[in-house]
Amino acid sequence: MRRILQVAAVAGLLGLALGVPADADSRSRDISRDTLAADDGWAAADGGTTGGAAADDAHVFTVTNRAELVRALDGGSATPKIIKVAGTIDANADDDGRHLDCDDYATDGYTVKKYLTAYDPRTWGSAKPSGAQEEARQASAAAQASRVEFLVGPNTTIVGLGSGAVLKGASLQVKNADNVIVRNLDLRDAYDCFPLWQPNTGGLGDWKTSYDTLWLNGATHVWVDHITASDQGHPDAKEPTYFARNYLRHDGLLDITGGSDLVTVSWSRFADHDKAMLIGNSDSATGDRGKLRVTLHHNEFESVVQRAPRVRFGQVHVYNNRYVVPEDSEYRYSLGVSTESGIHAENNAFTAPGHVEVADLVKSWNGTALHQTGTLFNGFPVDLLAIHNAYNSGSERDLTADVGWTPSLHGKIDSARRADHDVERGAGAGRIP
């Protein structure tokens, strides 16, 4: 016994000397065949979510660069597959792995300077951009899209290996696909080189970008867990102003649209971004009724300006999430209550500086209801619904507490205070216990 203990002690010291953490075995456990627990949110309904757990050995891939990722995804095929991401993969790369920047994609004479000159509202007016520079922008944008958009097919699991798996500049797109798992990945900087000027948007015009970091469009049974999604590398706040509007380079971090349904987003971190999460993309998309059922739990929204989430039509359970607004944030709101939405918010914690008030946390556009209980604001319990109605009386219709449904698929719901503590320490890529 003494000999065994001595060997163990030496092995432990050797591990420390080599920089291997004492709990390396638990941190490196194989999560690639994990499936969603039977009660873990909407994605557990109607048969649950298993991703690529049924994949045979020939369809288990470890990928280290863009070309390998493309081959593993197999054009979005339905073959059960497990894709393990190792290290950092740069989506803006050619087939030889050479990094591509915006100038490499630009074609047909496109330049930002020429585009701005062509469509300056003072000379162009309010018409939709057309002509040579807009055509050149479209061609250039298509060249980038062919590199950075990745189609994820049914019965697929994509997981990061260890604590350093990064997809940089990529837009993962789950379109009309069922049964997908995305876990333990740092998804960052889905950067659009060629924004479109829209003269009539918002009255003053605005820049429209492509590339959600992760986009679910017509997707069903999707589990997103322990990801980190951000603009790291190119924050929009540091971009210039053109035509009196910020030259945006990023779209959503995670958008759930096009009749997507049965989605669970858990233990993930969304950070340093403007419009984080859109659930339902149009007031006129009445085909979304009865769909867009989403659970958000134990996620962190830090330095997010708005849409955390904004909801149309869907039945969305938002519980045990952590919201952090920094001192210098141009914060607008967190919970967006839009057409026919049914947000059931429980035990969420908000931390914000003095210029942000409780009434700022909720924004309504044609919304009618919000169920909320157990909310903490800077450590104190608050009633979001009552305060919203009191402060916005006359500018927005009062919201009722009846959202027409009650969540039944969920794990233990902790207090907001406990969730705030646990999410700060456990949400995001590289933190799966």
Disulfide bonds with the S-S distance in Angstrom:
Cys102-Cys193 2.07
